[in-house]
Amino acid sequence: MLKVPEFNPPKRLLMGPGPSDVAPTVLEAMSRPLIGHLDPEFVRMMDEIKVMLREIMQTRNEMTFPVSGTGSAGMEFCLVNLIEPGDEIIIGVNGVFGTRMCDVAERCGAKVTRVESTWGTIISPEQIAAALKTCRPKIVAVVHAETSTGALTPVEEISRLAHEAGALFLLDTVTSLAGCPVLIDEWKVDAVYSGTQKCLSCPPGLSPVSLSPAAMKVATNRKKKVQSWYLDVNLLSSYWGQERVYHHTAPITMNYGLHEGLRLVLNEGLEARWKRHEENHLALKKGLAEMDLQIVSQAGHQLWQLNAVGVPEGVDEAGIRKKLLMDYNIEIGAGLGPLKGKIWRIGLMGATSTTQNVETVLKALKQLLGR
């Protein structure tokens, strides 16, 4: 009989685009005994998760909960519930995840109008306004923090334009939530999704989502059933709402971890957490500049959590990443799409965002680059 040894992963410093380092108490919470997904104590914890998520998302939306699946499941949740075949949608595309949103929307049968910006730059209100003159969309969708490029798109004006056109506003906050201001009600966001493995510093596996009353009205008054049974909010609302009707076996251990991760965010305080991410971003940026390395995403719109660092001419981009991983146990990310081979993506998300980690990665890069 085949005998397989235990798997013991190496200890890495996770400074890529995700996952981020997980707080020890989150891992501890995930080691606690299982109880049933309809157990009264688990149901009580579900209520606490919903309350904490509303606070962190800055919303009063009743339909706020974690979808069982990664951030891409949250993206699909929002789109499959709000789109019916033939609906029009405007999507801002300035990186991988705007592109992915287009793919999912097209699979839902939507007519997609792409508003494109050069990777590394933001989607501007003027671009959205121009697109709104060409169609009558049901939804306008934007990626708040584009993980593939390190660009942070301001969304308040885009939200206003969407609502004036009679559209819902959908926002991807996978990399922004808990790392910089995300103000769902103030920005009048109708549908939002995020992920647990970025600034919430939990393992990947859940996707916090929230739908406004207007979005819920669209989802509940559809002409056709939602194409995904698993992600149908009309079914999930009965499980995460007051009825607690069985829908699926929730990932119990992942919810333990999320509960603890959310608790840590609120104990630190949202503004203090945002400030920590900003300060460590600025420290990294300063240290990079001293080595003649620059963050290449659009000035004035650079993410604190994900830093797109230009690779110097003549430097082996992949070779440096491999040496960081194998010799220093530091993981950073590569560029994607048109930025492949041109940037390193250095993450400072959640528990990873510390002064010590900034100093560690700068020292390693200085040694490897001889700068």
Secondary structure, 3 states (H helix, E strand, C coil): CCCCCCCCCCCCEECCCCCCCCCHHHHHHHCCCCCCCCCHHHHHHHHHHHHHHHHHHCCCCCEEEEEECCHHHHHHHHHHHHCCCCCEEEEEECCHHHHHHHHHHHHCCCEEEEEECCCCCCCCHHHHHHHHCCCCCCEEEEECEECCCCEECCCHHHHHHHHHCCCEEEEECCCCCCCCCCCCCCCCCCEEECCCCCCCCCCCCEEEEEECHHHHHHHHCCCCCCCCCCCCHHHHHHHHCCCCCCCCCCCHHHHHHHHHHHHHHHHHCHHHHHHHHHHHHHHHHHHHHCCCCCECCCCCCECCCEEEEECCCCCCHHHHHHHHHHHHCEECEECCHHHCCCEEEEECCHHHCCHHHHHHHHHHHHHHHCC
